[in-house]
Amino acid sequence: MAQVKADSYGNLYIDNPWYIEDVTAAAADMDITITEEQAQDVLYAVANNFDANIGINWEVFYYHLENYRKD
């Protein structure tokens, strides 16, 4: 769930955390079994390829899981 937070300077921002458990849940949706290390790799891939026009959502996790499985 997204939350509005303030940094140490009082600047507001939206925080919308995603967790390793979200990666493993998406993998389960796709009938993919992954290790915690692989889930971390996928989480980093999602973060490192972030596109503000798309955001982060389940489809983004499915996309990166599919690419991870191909590698």
C-alpha positions as CSV (number, residue, x, y, z in Angstrom):
1,M,0.0,0.0,0.0
2,A,1.4,3.4,-1.0
3,Q,2.0,5.9,1.8
4,V,2.9,9.5,1.8
5,K,6.0,10.0,3.9
6,A,8.4,12.9,4.7
7,D,12.2,12.8,4.4
8,S,14.5,14.3,7.0
9,Y,14.1,17.7,5.4
10,G,10.3,17.6,5.4
11,N,9.9,16.9,1.7
12,L,6.9,14.6,1.0
13,Y,7.2,11.6,-1.2
14,I,5.2,8.4,-2.0
15,D,6.5,5.2,-0.6
16,N,5.2,2.0,-2.2
17,P,7.3,-0.9,-1.0
18,W,7.6,-4.3,-2.8
19,Y,9.2,-7.2,-1.0
20,I,10.9,-10.6,-1.8
21,E,7.6,-12.2,-0.8
22,D,5.9,-10.3,-3.7
23,V,8.5,-11.8,-6.1
24,T,7.9,-15.3,-4.8
25,A,4.1,-14.8,-5.0
26,A,4.4,-13.7,-8.6
27,A,6.6,-16.7,-9.4
28,A,4.0,-19.0,-7.8
29,D,1.3,-17.4,-10.0
30,M,3.5,-18.4,-13.0
31,D,4.2,-21.9,-11.6
32,I,7.9,-21.0,-11.3
33,T,9.9,-22.2,-8.3
34,I,12.8,-19.8,-7.4
35,T,15.2,-19.5,-4.5
36,E,15.5,-16.5,-2.2
37,E,18.7,-15.5,-4.1
38,Q,16.9,-15.7,-7.4
39,A,14.0,-13.7,-6.0
40,Q,16.5,-11.0,-4.9
41,D,18.0,-10.9,-8.4
42,V,14.5,-10.4,-9.9
43,L,13.7,-7.6,-7.3
44,Y,17.0,-5.9,-8.2
45,A,16.1,-6.2,-11.9
46,V,12.7,-4.6,-11.3
47,A,14.4,-1.7,-9.4
48,N,17.2,-1.2,-11.9
49,N,14.8,-1.1,-14.9
50,F,12.3,1.1,-13.2
51,D,10.2,3.1,-15.7
52,A,8.1,5.9,-14.1
53,N,5.7,5.7,-17.0
54,I,4.8,2.1,-16.1
55,G,5.5,2.0,-12.4
56,I,5.9,-1.3,-10.5
57,N,3.1,-3.7,-10.7
58,W,2.4,-7.5,-10.9
59,E,2.9,-7.4,-14.7
60,V,6.4,-5.9,-14.3
61,F,7.3,-8.8,-11.9
62,Y,5.9,-11.3,-14.4
63,Y,7.9,-9.8,-17.2
64,H,11.2,-9.9,-15.2
65,L,10.5,-13.4,-13.9
66,E,10.0,-14.6,-17.5
67,N,13.2,-12.9,-18.6
68,Y,15.0,-14.4,-15.6
69,R,13.7,-17.9,-16.5
70,K,15.0,-17.5,-20.1
71,D,18.5,-16.6,-18.9
